[in-house]
């Protein structure tokens, strides 16, 4: 049987968020700083589909004492596993923004 499967960007974003939160050193998927800024800031998870695959941009707050380069790498790896293996989609790029350190 032939056919296609499509996954809504909202579903991809939800799975990406869950993967990132499970990565060591991540407190939450959100922007750091005052809550009022979140009203005008871009969303913490953005998924764009282009000809070369999905482009994901995610903003996280890291735990104190963690190497931020390692946190970013772990988040990228977790997202890649989720998008490529679990969802079966091609991932072109993951941009991880660490926008704060806190609890």
Buried (B, 14 or more C-beta within 10 A) or exposed (E): EEEEEEBEBEEBBEBBBEBBBEBEBBBBBBBBEEEEEBEEEEBBBBBEBEEEBBBBBBBBBBBEEBEEEEBBBBBBEBBBEBBBEEBEBEBBEBEBBBBBBEE
